[in-house]
Amino acid sequence: MMTKLEVILQPSRFDAVKEALTELGIGGMTISDVRGHGRQKGHTEVYKGREYTVDLVPKVKLEIIVADDQIDSAVSAILKTASTGKIGDGKIFLYKVEEVIRIRNQERGVVAL
């Protein structure tokens, strides 16, 4: 079996997370720039003397499929490198993946990762 890790994190922590995952041998990933908010509900900023609310904070969404024997090490690496200890550090979501098929040569399962 395989698991999809969907990680929402601060853009400033992305390079450290990517490097940590690469060191574990996890190279395949999809990255998206996203915006959203959790408990922090955004923040206020001042621009040209006017205050305004930024309610959708820029984040990075990282999607990775890993073999089940890599889940613990991948999650530990992400937690270690993405955490600043402050609100807004992000979340990790885990989903079970039944099958992966590489389109190029129709390989299936973990070898297709």
C-alpha positions as CSV (number, residue, x, y, z in Angstrom):
1,M,0.0,0.0,0.0
2,M,1.0,3.6,-0.5
3,T,0.1,6.9,1.2
4,K,-0.4,10.4,-0.2
5,L,1.0,13.1,2.0
6,E,-0.6,16.5,1.4
7,V,1.4,19.1,3.2
8,I,0.4,22.8,3.6
9,L,3.4,24.9,4.8
10,Q,4.9,28.3,4.9
11,P,6.8,29.2,1.7
12,S,9.9,30.1,3.7
13,R,10.2,26.5,4.9
14,F,9.7,24.8,1.6
15,D,13.4,24.5,0.6
16,A,14.3,22.9,3.9
17,V,11.4,20.4,3.6
18,K,12.3,19.5,0.0
19,E,16.0,19.0,0.9
20,A,15.0,16.7,3.9
21,L,12.7,14.6,1.7
22,T,15.3,14.3,-1.0
23,E,17.8,13.1,1.5
24,L,15.4,10.3,2.4
25,G,15.2,9.3,-1.3
26,I,11.8,10.9,-1.9
27,G,12.2,12.8,-5.1
28,G,8.8,12.7,-6.7
29,M,6.6,15.6,-5.6
30,T,4.1,18.1,-6.8
31,I,4.2,21.7,-5.5
32,S,1.5,24.3,-5.8
33,D,1.4,27.9,-4.6
34,V,-1.8,28.3,-2.7
35,R,-3.6,30.7,-0.4
36,G,-5.7,30.1,2.7
37,H,-6.1,30.4,6.4
38,G,-6.6,28.3,9.4
39,R,-6.9,29.5,12.9
40,Q,-4.8,32.6,12.4
41,K,-7.5,34.1,10.1
42,G,-4.9,36.2,8.3
43,H,-3.3,39.4,9.5
44,T,-3.4,43.1,9.0
45,E,-0.8,45.1,7.1
46,V,-0.3,48.8,6.4
47,Y,0.3,50.0,2.9
48,K,0.7,53.7,2.0
49,G,-0.7,54.7,5.4
50,R,-3.8,52.5,5.1
51,E,-4.5,49.4,7.1
52,Y,-6.0,46.4,5.4
53,T,-6.6,42.8,6.2
54,V,-4.9,39.9,4.5
55,D,-7.2,37.0,5.2
56,L,-5.8,34.5,2.7
57,V,-2.2,33.9,3.6
58,P,0.3,32.6,0.9
59,K,1.2,28.9,1.5
60,V,2.9,26.1,-0.4
61,K,1.0,22.8,-1.0
62,L,3.3,19.8,-1.4
63,E,1.8,16.4,-2.6
64,I,3.9,13.3,-2.3
65,I,3.0,9.6,-2.6
66,V,5.3,7.3,-0.5
67,A,5.5,3.6,0.2
68,D,4.0,2.8,3.6
69,D,7.4,2.0,5.0
70,Q,8.5,5.6,4.3
71,I,5.6,7.3,6.0
72,D,7.1,7.7,9.5
73,S,10.4,9.0,8.2
74,A,8.8,11.4,5.8
75,V,6.4,12.8,8.4
76,S,9.2,13.2,10.9
77,A,11.4,15.0,8.4
78,I,8.5,17.4,7.5
79,L,7.7,18.1,11.1
80,K,11.3,18.8,12.0
81,T,12.0,21.1,9.0
82,A,8.7,22.9,8.6
83,S,8.0,23.8,12.3
84,T,8.8,27.2,13.6
85,G,6.6,26.7,16.7
86,K,4.3,29.6,15.7
87,I,0.7,29.6,14.5
88,G,0.4,29.1,10.8
89,D,3.1,26.4,10.4
90,G,0.7,24.3,8.4
91,K,-0.8,20.8,8.3
92,I,-0.1,17.3,7.0
93,F,-2.9,15.2,5.7
94,L,-2.5,11.5,4.9
95,Y,-4.6,9.5,2.5
96,K,-4.4,5.8,1.5
97,V,-3.6,5.2,-2.2
98,E,-4.7,1.9,-3.7
99,E,-2.8,2.1,-6.9
100,V,-0.3,4.1,-8.9
101,I,0.3,3.6,-12.6
102,R,3.1,5.2,-14.6
103,I,1.7,6.3,-17.9
104,R,4.9,5.9,-19.9
105,N,5.4,2.2,-19.4
106,Q,2.3,1.1,-17.4
107,E,4.3,0.1,-14.3
108,R,2.1,-0.3,-11.3
109,G,2.4,0.1,-7.5
110,V,5.5,1.3,-5.6
111,V,7.8,0.8,-8.6
112,A,5.7,3.5,-10.5
113,L,6.6,6.1,-7.9
